[in-house]
Amino acid sequence: MSEENKEVVYGTEDLLMSLCNSVTRVLNVATQSKVNYSGMVQRITKTGLKPDIGCFVLFDGGFTGLVVLNFAADTAMEIYERYMLHMGMPKSELASSHTSDEVSNIMGELMNQIVGDFTGKVRRELQTNITQNQPKMLVLTKQVMLSVDTPLDRPEMRRVTFYTEKSNIFYLELAIDRTEFIRLHDFDSSEVEDPDALMDQERSNQGGSSMASDISAEDEANDELLKSLGM
């Protein structure tokens, strides 16, 4: 086998597919339902938060980027309700509107698990490290355009459409610096962590008594973020 055939290149679309698999993997376990994504990907020129709930996470380290998830109200409520019912919460005690703080908190928790799953795979499969900030959740009535605060030399942006079991739609947008990982030699990556274990760990890190302070801190972080974006 020639050296050219031995070379393994891992590029933007590979990173995107890995991120999409993290989304479906975490949500399938969290909601006990089937979430799929489109076989087609869009090249886009800018990323943005769109109604009704927009979530985003910045990451840095081996490469820099931004992950955005945009949910319509029906989609957010489907995911929220399935997650809470799976956790054993009675339907009568669930929030009735996507504008509820409880819905935003759950969507933020799920996004944190998604990006955590993705960063774990990056460490194992690409042998580099990226760190993430706390996911930000905004309930929106109009579109908000975002740019990554760390300048990207050669930005690449993609959008992927996801479908829930009830055929509701949400969108993932990824903006990263153009990058390629080339395998220099063979190595063994460790086994993928169990999504159930990830969820248990996340819940154990969030005590009920700290919920109010977490919401307050999140509100302050959102205010600071909006100010930094000139809003």
PAZADO-887649 format. One line per 8 residues: number of its first residue (from 1); their letters; for each residue x, y, z of N, C-alpha, C. Coordinates in steps of 0.05 Angstrom, whole numbers, plus 32768, in hexadecimal, padded with zeros to 4 digits. Last residue first. Example, Ala and Ser with C-alpha at 12.3 -4.5 7.8 and 13.67 -1.06 7.14 Angstrom:
BEGIN
2	sa	8101 7FD3 808E 8111 7FEB 808F 8102 8001 809D; 8108 7F8E 809C 80F6 7FA6 809C 8108 7FBE 809C
// end
This chain:
BEGIN
231	mglsklle	7DF8 8378 81AE 7DDB 8377 81AE 7DD0 8383 81C8; 7E2E 836F 81A7 7E24 8389 819F 7E05 838A 819E; 7E43 8342 81BB 7E3A 8340 819F 7E2E 835B 8195; 7E4A 8350 81EF 7E62 834C 81DF 7E5C 834B 81C1; 7E15 834F 81FF 7E23 8369 81FF 7E3C 8367 81ED; 7E0B 8319 81FC 7DFC 832B 81EA 7E09 8346 81E9; 7E2E 8308 8225 7E32 82FF 820A 7E24 8312 81F6; 7E17 831E 8253 7E32 8326 824B 7E37 831F 822E
223	dnaedeas	7DE6 8303 8252 7DE6 8320 8250 7E02 832A 8247; 7DF8 82CE 8259 7DEA 82D5 8240 7DEA 82F4 823C; 7E0C 82D2 828C 7E1E 82CB 8276 7E12 82D3 825B; 7DDE 82DD 82A9 7DF3 82F0 82A9 7E06 82EB 8291; 7DC2 82AC 82A0 7DB7 82C6 8297 7DCC 82DB 8295; 7DE5 8289 82B9 7DE1 8286 829D 7DD6 82A0 8291; 7DE0 8298 82EE 7DFA 829B 82E1 7DF7 829A 82C3; 7DA9 828A 82F5 7DB2 82A6 82F8 7DCD 82AB 82EA
215	idsamssg	7DAC 8253 82EE 7D9C 8263 82DC 7DA4 8280 82DD; 7DCD 8245 8318 7DD6 8240 82FD 7DC6 8251 82E9; 7DAE 8253 8343 7DC6 8262 833F 7DD1 825E 8323; 7D85 822C 833D 7D7F 8249 833C 7D97 8259 8336; 7DA2 81FB 8342 7D94 8202 8329 7D8F 8220 8327; 7DBA 81E8 836E 7DC9 81FB 835F 7DBB 8205 8346; 7D99 81C2 8383 7D9C 81DA 8392 7DAA 81F0 8382; 7D9E 8197 8360 7D85 81A6 8360 7D89 81C1 836E
207	gqnsreqd	7DDD 8192 833F 7DCC 818E 8356 7DB4 81A0 8355; 7DFE 8176 830E 7DEB 818C 8311 7DD8 8186 8328; 7E1D 814B 830A 7E2B 8164 830D 7E18 817C 8311; 7DF9 8123 8300 7E06 8123 831A 7E15 813D 831F; 7DEC 812E 82CB 7DD8 8133 82E0 7DE4 8134 82FC; 7E1C 811F 82B2 7E12 813A 82B0 7DFE 8141 82C6; 7E1E 80E9 82BE 7E33 80FA 82C8 7E2A 8117 82C8; 7DF1 80D7 82A2 7DF3 80D4 82BF 7E07 80E7 82CC
199	mladpdev	7E02 80E3 826E 7DEB 80F0 8279 7DEA 80EF 8297; 7E2E 80C1 8268 7E32 80DE 8265 7E1B 80ED 8272; 7E15 8090 826E 7E28 8098 8282 7E2D 80B6 8281; 7DF7 8090 823F 7DE9 808F 8259 7DFC 8098 826F; 7E20 808E 8218 7E10 80A6 821B 7E01 80A7 8236; 7E5F 8073 8227 7E43 806D 8227 7E33 8087 822B; 7E97 8085 81FE 7E89 8084 8218 7E6B 807F 8213; 7EBB 805B 81D2 7EA9 8072 81D5 7E9A 806F 81F0
191	essdfdhl	7EFD 8043 81E1 7EE1 803E 81DC 7ED1 8058 81E1; 7F37 8065 81C5 7F28 8056 81DA 7F0B 8054 81D3; 7F5C 8057 818B 7F4C 806A 819A 7F3B 8059 81AE; 7F9E 8047 817A 7F84 803D 8183 7F75 8052 8192; 7FC0 805A 813D 7FBD 805A 815A 7FA1 8050 8161; 7FEF 8062 8108 7FD8 8055 8113 7FD7 8058 8132; 8007 80A4 80F6 800C 8088 80FC 7FF2 807C 8108; 7FF3 80D3 80E2 800F 80CE 80DE 8016 80B0 80E3
183	rifetrdi	7FB9 80EB 80C3 7FC4 80D6 80D5 7FE1 80D0 80CE; 7FA8 812D 80C3 7FB4 8118 80B3 7FC1 8104 80C6; 7F73 8159 80C4 7F84 8148 80D5 7F8E 8131 80C4; 7F67 819B 80AF 7F69 817F 80A8 7F7B 8171 80BC; 7F3D 81D5 80AD 7F52 81C5 80B9 7F51 81A8 80AF; 7F21 8214 80B0 7F28 81FE 809E 7F40 81EF 80A9; 7F01 8221 80ED 7F17 8227 80DB 7F1C 820F 80C9; 7EB8 821C 80EE 7ED4 8215 80F8 7EE8 821F 80E4
175	alelyfin	7E77 8218 80FF 7E8A 822A 80F3 7EA6 8223 80FF; 7E3A 81F7 80F6 7E55 81F5 80FF 7E67 8208 80F0; 7DF7 81ED 8109 7E0A 81FC 80FA 7E26 81FB 8107; 7DBE 81C5 8106 7DD8 81C8 8112 7DE9 81D9 80FF; 7D78 81CB 8110 7D8F 81CF 80FF 7DA9 81D1 8110; 7D3B 81A3 8110 7D4E 81B7 811C 7D67 81B7 810C; 7CF7 818F 8108 7D12 8195 80FC 7D21 81A8 810F; 7CCB 8158 8112 7CD3 8173 8117 7CF0 8177 810F
167	sketyftv	7CBE 8122 810D 7CC3 8132 80F4 7CC6 814F 80F9; 7CBD 8107 813B 7CA4 8113 8133 7CA6 8124 811A; 7CF3 80FC 8141 7CE1 80E6 813C 7CC6 80EF 8132; 7D15 8132 811E 7D0E 8122 8136 7CFB 810C 812D; 7D4C 8141 80F5 7D2F 813B 80F6 7D2A 812A 810F; 7D79 8175 80E0 7D73 815E 80F0 7D54 815A 80F1; 7DA6 8190 80B0 7D8A 818E 80B9 7D86 8173 80C9; 7DE1 81B7 80B6 7DD5 819C 80B2 7DB9 819C 80BE
159	rrmeprdl	7E10 81E3 809B 7DF6 81E0 80A8 7DEB 81C5 80A1; 7E52 8200 80A2 7E40 81EC 8098 7E25 81EC 80A8; 7E8B 8224 8091 7E72 8223 80A0 7E5F 8210 8092; 7ECE 8237 809C 7EBC 8225 808E 7EA3 8222 809E; 7EFF 826A 8099 7EE7 825F 80A5 7ED8 824C 8092; 7F3B 8273 80A1 7F2D 8268 808A 7F14 825A 8093; 7F43 828D 80D3 7F53 8295 80BB 7F45 828C 80A1; 7F17 82A9 8100 7F1D 8291 80F1 7F2C 8299 80D8
151	ptdvslmv	7F1D 82C9 813F 7F1E 82CB 8122 7F26 82B0 8115; 7EF0 82BC 8172 7F0C 82B7 816A 7F0D 82B7 814C; 7EB9 82C3 8171 7EC9 82D9 817C 7EE7 82D5 8176; 7E91 82B6 8139 7EA3 82AB 814D 7EB6 82C1 8157; 7E53 82D7 8134 7E6D 82D1 8129 7E7F 82C7 813F; 7E0C 82D3 8126 7E23 82D0 8138 7E3D 82CD 8128; 7DCC 82F1 8120 7DE4 82E7 8113 7DFC 82E7 8127; 7D8C 82DF 8131 7DA4 82ED 813B 7DBC 82E1 812D
143	qktlvlmk	7D47 82E5 8122 7D61 82D9 811C 7D77 82EB 8127; 7D16 82E9 8158 7D21 82F0 813D 7D3D 82E5 813B; 7D0A 82D6 8188 7CF3 82DD 8177 7CFC 82E5 815B; 7D29 82A3 81B1 7D2A 82B9 819D 7D0F 82BD 818F; 7D4C 8291 81E7 7D31 828F 81DC 7D2E 82A8 81CA; 7D8C 8275 81EA 7D7D 828D 81E7 7D61 8287 81DB; 7DC3 825A 820C 7DA8 8255 8201 7D99 826F 8200; 7E05 8243 8208 7DF3 825A 820C 7DD9 8254 81FE
135	pqnqtint	7E31 8215 822A 7E1D 821B 8215 7E0B 8232 821C; 7E70 822B 8240 7E55 8222 8248 7E42 8229 8232; 7EA4 8218 8210 7E98 8229 8225 7E7D 821E 822C; 7ED4 81E3 8208 7EBB 81F1 8201 7EB3 8204 8217; 7F11 81CE 81E9 7F01 81D4 8201 7EE9 81E5 81F9; 7F32 8197 81CA 7F24 81B1 81C8 7F14 81B5 81E1; 7F6C 8174 81B6 7F5A 817C 81CC 7F4C 8196 81C5; 7F7E 8138 8192 7F81 8155 8199 7F6C 815C 81AD
127	qlerrvkg	7F74 8107 817A 7F8B 810A 818D 7F92 8128 8190; 7F4A 80F7 815E 7F5C 810A 8151 7F74 8110 8162; 7F2F 80D3 817F 7F33 80CD 8163 7F47 80DF 8155; 7F2F 80E9 81B5 7F36 80CD 81AF 7F3E 80C8 8192; 7F22 811F 81B0 7F3A 8117 81BF 7F43 80FB 81B7; 7EF3 811B 8192 7F0A 812A 8187 7F24 8122 8195; 7ED2 8101 81B6 7EDA 80F3 819E 7EF2 8101 8191; 7ECC 812B 81DC 7ED8 8111 81E4 7EE2 8101 81CC
119	tfdgviqn	7EB2 8151 81BE 7ECD 8157 81C6 7EDB 813D 81D0; 7E80 8135 81B8 7E90 813C 81A1 7EAD 8141 81A9; 7E6D 8133 81ED 7E71 811A 81DE 7E84 811E 81C6; 7E69 816A 81F6 7E7B 8159 8206 7E81 813F 81F9; 7E41 8177 81D3 7E5C 8181 81CE 7E70 8172 81DE; 7E17 815A 81EC 7E1E 8156 81D0 7E3A 815F 81CB; 7E15 816F 8220 7E1B 8153 821D 7E24 814D 8200; 7E05 81A3 8213 7E1E 819F 8221 7E28 8182 821E
111	mlegmins	7DD3 819A 81FE 7DE8 81A4 81EC 7E04 81A0 81F9; 7DB9 8189 822C 7DBC 8176 8215 7DD2 817F 8203; 7DBA 81B8 824A 7DC6 81A0 8254 7DCC 818C 823E; 7D9C 81DA 8228 7DB8 81E0 822E 7DC7 81C8 8238; 7D6A 81C1 822C 7D77 81C2 8212 7D95 81C9 8215; 7D60 81C9 8263 7D63 81AE 8259 7D71 81AE 823E; 7D5D 8202 8264 7D71 81F4 8274 7D76 81D7 826A; 7D32 820C 8242 7D4C 8216 823B 7D62 8207 824B
103	vedsthss	7D09 81F4 8262 7D0F 81EA 8247 7D2B 81F3 823E; 7D0B 8215 8290 7D10 81F8 8292 7D17 81EC 8277; 7CFA 8246 827F 7D16 8243 8286 7D1E 8225 8287; 7CCD 8247 8247 7CD3 8240 8263 7CF1 823D 8268; 7CC2 824B 8212 7CCF 8262 821F 7CD6 825D 823C; 7CA5 8220 8203 7CC2 821F 81FD 7CD1 8236 8209; 7C75 820B 8234 7C7E 821E 821F 7C9C 821C 821B; 7C69 81EA 825D 7C56 81EA 8247 7C5F 81FC 8230
95	aleskpmg	7C90 81BB 8283 7C8B 81D6 8279 7C7A 81D5 8260; 7C71 8184 82A6 7C83 818F 8292 7C7C 81AB 828B; 7C4F 816B 82C8 7C61 817E 82D4 7C74 818A 82C0; 7C32 8146 82AB 7C23 815D 82B6 7C36 8172 82C2; 7C55 811D 82A1 7C4F 8130 828B 7C41 8149 8296; 7C88 8112 82D3 7C6C 8110 82CA 7C66 8125 82B5; 7CC9 80FA 82C3 7CB9 8111 82CC 7C9C 810E 82C2; 7CED 80D4 82B3 7CD9 80CC 82C7 7CC7 80E3 82D1
87	mhlmyrey	7D0E 80DC 828A 7D1A 80DF 82A4 7D06 80D9 82BB; 7CEB 80D9 8260 7CFE 80C3 8263 7D0B 80C4 827E; 7CD3 810A 8268 7CC3 80F2 826C 7CD5 80DA 8270; 7CFE 812B 8259 7CF3 812C 8274 7CE3 8114 827B; 7D05 811D 8222 7D1B 811B 8235 7D10 8119 8252; 7CD4 812A 820C 7CDD 810E 820B 7CF3 810A 821F; 7CD3 8162 8216 7CBF 8151 8222 7CC8 8133 8222; 7D00 8174 81F8 7CFE 8179 8214 7CEA 8165 8221
79	iematdaa	7CF2 8165 81C4 7D0A 815A 81D0 7D09 815D 81EE; 7CC2 8183 81BD 7CC2 8166 81BA 7CDA 8159 81C8; 7CD3 81B7 81C5 7CC0 81AC 81D8 7CBF 818D 81D6; 7CF5 81BE 8199 7D00 81C0 81B4 7CED 81B3 81C8; 7CCF 81B9 8170 7CE5 81A6 8172 7CF1 81A6 818E; 7CAD 81E4 8179 7CA2 81C9 8179 7CB8 81B4 817D; 7CD1 8210 8172 7CC3 820B 818C 7CB9 81EF 818E; 7D0E 81FE 8150 7CF3 820A 8150 7CE6 8202 816A
71	fnlvvlgt	7D52 8207 8160 7D3A 81F7 8163 7D21 8208 8160; 7D94 8204 814D 7D7C 8214 814C 7D64 8202 814C; 7DD6 8203 8164 7DBE 81F2 8160 7DA5 8205 8162; 7E19 820D 8153 7DFF 8219 8158 7DE9 8204 8153; 7E5C 8211 8164 7E46 81FF 815E 7E2C 820C 8165; 7E9A 8229 814D 7E80 8230 8159 7E6C 821B 8150; 7EE2 8224 8158 7EC9 8224 8149 7EB1 822B 815A; 7F25 820E 814E 7F12 8222 8159 7EF8 8221 814A
63	fggdflvf	7F50 81D8 8164 7F44 81E9 814F 7F2D 81F9 815C; 7F68 81CE 8194 7F74 81C3 817C 7F69 81D0 8163; 7F47 8204 81AE 7F5C 81F1 81B4 7F69 81E8 819A; 7F00 820F 81B7 7F1B 8218 81B0 7F2F 8202 81B7; 7EBB 821E 81AB 7ED0 820D 81B4 7EEB 8216 81A9; 7E7A 8236 81BF 7E94 823B 81B3 7EA9 8227 81BD; 7E38 8226 81B2 7E4F 8220 81C2 7E68 8228 81B2; 7DF1 8237 81B4 7E0C 8236 81A7 7E22 8231 81BC
55	cgidpklg	7DAD 8236 81A1 7DC2 822E 81B4 7DDD 822F 81A5; 7D6D 8253 819C 7D88 8250 8191 7D9C 8249 81A6; 7D2A 8249 8191 7D3F 8246 81A5 7D5A 8242 8196; 7D0F 8253 8163 7D05 8260 817C 7D19 825E 8192; 7D35 8285 813F 7D1F 827E 8151 7D18 8261 814E; 7D7D 827D 813B 7D63 8282 812F 7D4D 827A 8142; 7DBF 8294 8137 7DAA 8289 8148 7D8F 8291 813D; 7DED 8284 8101 7DDB 8296 8110 7DC9 8286 8122
47	tktirqvm	7E25 828B 80D4 7E15 827C 80E7 7E03 828F 80F6; 7E32 8290 808D 7E31 829C 80A8 7E1F 828A 80BA; 7E32 8273 8060 7E46 8288 8062 7E46 8296 807D; 7E31 822B 8056 7E24 8244 805C 7E3A 8259 8060; 7E23 81EF 8037 7E38 8203 803C 7E2A 821D 8040; 7DFC 81BA 8052 7DFD 81D4 8045 7E16 81E3 804C; 7DF7 8175 8045 7E01 818A 8056 7E02 81A4 8046; 7DCF 813A 8045 7DDA 8151 8037 7DE2 8166 804B
39	gsynvksq	7DB5 8116 8064 7DCD 810C 8056 7DDB 8122 8046; 7D9D 812F 80A3 7D9D 812E 8086 7DB7 8123 807A; 7D96 8107 80DE 7D9E 811F 80D0 7DA0 811A 80B2; 7D67 80F2 8112 7D78 80EE 80FA 7D81 8108 80EF; 7D52 80D5 814D 7D59 80EE 8140 7D6D 80E8 8129; 7D24 80AF 816E 7D36 80AF 8158 7D3A 80CA 814C; 7D24 80AB 81B6 7D17 80AD 819D 7D2C 80AF 8187; 7D36 80B5 81EA 7D2C 809A 81E3 7D1B 809B 81CA
31	tavnlvrt	7D4E 80E3 81F8 7D31 80E4 81F2 7D25 80C9 81ED; 7D83 80D4 8201 7D75 80E6 8214 7D57 80E5 8210; 7D91 80B5 81D5 7D91 80A9 81F0 7D80 80BA 8203; 7D8B 80DA 81AB 7D7D 80C0 81AA 7D7B 80B3 81C5; 7DAD 8103 81BC 7D90 8107 81BC 7D81 80ED 81BA; 7DE0 80EA 81B6 7DD7 80F4 81D0 7DB9 80F7 81D1; 7DE0 80DC 817F 7DE6 80C8 8194 7DDB 80D1 81AF; 7DD7 810B 8162 7DC3 80F5 8161 7DC7 80E1 8178
23	vsnclsml	7E05 8128 8172 7DEA 8133 8176 7DD6 811C 8177; 7E2F 8107 8161 7E2C 810D 817E 7E10 8118 8184; 7E27 8109 812A 7E23 80F0 8138 7E20 80F3 8156; 7E35 813F 8122 7E19 8136 811C 7E13 811C 812A; 7E6C 813B 812D 7E5B 814C 813E 7E3D 8144 813A; 7E7C 8119 8104 7E81 8111 811F 7E6F 8121 8132; 7E70 813A 80D8 7E62 8121 80DC 7E65 8116 80F8; 7E95 8164 80E1 7E78 8169 80E1 7E68 814F 80E6
15	ldetgyvv	7EC5 8149 80DA 7EBF 8156 80F4 7EA1 815B 80F7; 7EBE 813D 80A4 7EC1 8127 80B8 7EBB 8131 80D4; 7EBD 816F 808D 7EA5 815E 808B 7EA6 8147 809F; 7EF2 8180 8098 7EDB 818E 80A3 7EC2 817D 80A3; 7F1B 8143 809D 7F15 815F 8098 7EFB 816A 80A3; 7F4E 8119 80A0 7F35 811E 80AF 7F2F 813C 80AD; 7F70 80E9 807B 7F6B 8106 807F 7F4F 8109 808B; 7FA2 80BB 807C 7F86 80BF 8083 7F82 80DC 808A
7	ekneesm	7FCD 8098 8052 7FC7 80B1 805E 7FA9 80B4 8063; 7FD3 806A 8035 7FD4 8067 8052 7FCA 8081 8060; 7FD5 807B 8001 7FBD 806C 8009 7FBC 8069 8028; 8007 8094 8001 7FEF 80A4 7FFC 7FD6 8096 8005; 802A 806A 8008 8027 807D 801E 800E 808E 801A; 800B 802D 7FEF 801B 8045 7FEC 8017 8057 8004; 8011 7FE8 8000 8000 8000 8000 8012 8019 8000
// end
